[in-house]
């Protein structure tokens, strides 16, 4: 994982949730794994692109347009980012 990032799954999830809440100007209390990015948060395609760009810049990962379209829930986004931050073949952070 990139240096400076939390090493546990819970801490990483909190870090990603905080980043998403900040970028989207959301109340962190709304940040549930099953919250739907488009329906519950009211995001449109441009909002999703802005979110992806912020995540890419701050965390040093890439999110393809295809993958971005596949992210339906906050949980999907967190799972994708967590996997992207993990070295190939490494277990998910505990």
C-alpha positions in Angstrom: 0.0 0.0 0.0 1.1 3.6 -0.6 3.0 5.2 2.3 1.0 7.4 4.6 -2.2 5.4 4.2 -3.8 3.5 7.1 -2.8 -0.1 7.3 -6.0 -1.7 8.7 -9.1 -2.3 6.7 -11.2 -0.3 9.1 -8.9 2.7 9.1 -8.5 2.6 5.3 -12.3 2.5 4.9 -12.7 5.5 7.3 -10.0 7.3 5.3 -11.8 6.7 2.0 -15.2 7.6 3.4 -13.8 10.8 4.8 -12.2 11.6 1.4 -15.5 10.9 -0.4 -17.5 12.9 2.1 -15.1 15.9 1.7 -15.1 15.8 -2.1 -18.9 15.5 -2.3 -19.6 17.8 0.6 -21.7 15.1 2.3 -22.4 14.5 6.0 -20.2 11.5 7.1 -23.3 10.1 8.9 -24.7 9.4 5.4 -21.7 7.3 4.5 -23.2 3.7 4.6 -21.8 1.0 2.4 -25.2 0.4 0.7 -25.7 4.0 -0.1 -26.2 4.4 -3.8 -23.9 7.0 -5.3 -26.4 8.2 -7.9 -29.7 7.6 -6.2 -28.9 8.4 -2.5 -26.3 11.0 -3.0 -27.7 12.5 -6.2 -24.5 12.3 -8.2 -24.5 12.7 -11.9 -21.8 11.6 -14.3 -19.8 14.8 -13.9 -19.9 14.4 -10.1 -18.6 10.9 -10.4 -15.7 12.1 -12.7 -14.9 14.8 -10.1 -14.9 12.2 -7.4 -12.7 9.8 -9.4 -10.2 12.6 -10.2 -9.9 13.5 -6.5 -9.4 9.9 -5.5 -6.8 9.4 -8.2 -4.9 12.5 -7.2 -5.0 12.0 -3.5 -4.5 8.3 -3.4 -2.3 7.7 -6.5 -4.6 5.2 -8.2 -6.4 5.1 -11.5 -10.1 4.5 -12.0 -11.1 3.8 -15.6 -14.3 5.2 -17.1 -15.6 1.7 -17.3 -14.9 0.9 -13.7 -16.4 4.3 -12.6 -19.6 3.4 -14.3 -19.7 0.0 -12.5 -19.5 1.7 -9.1 -23.1 1.7 -7.8 -22.7 2.0 -4.1 -20.3 3.6 -1.6 -19.3 0.0 -0.7 -18.4 -0.7 -4.3 -16.2 2.4 -4.4 -14.5 1.5 -1.1 -13.9 -2.0 -2.2 -12.4 -0.9 -5.5 -10.1 1.7 -3.9 -9.0 -0.8 -1.3 -8.2 -3.4 -3.9 -6.4 -0.8 -6.1 -4.2 0.3 -3.1 -3.2 -3.3 -2.2 -0.2 -4.8 -3.9 -0.9 -7.6 -6.4 -1.4 -10.9 -4.7 -1.4 -9.3 -1.2 -4.3 -10.0 1.2 -6.6 -7.2 2.0 -5.6 -5.2 5.0 -6.8 -6.7 8.3 
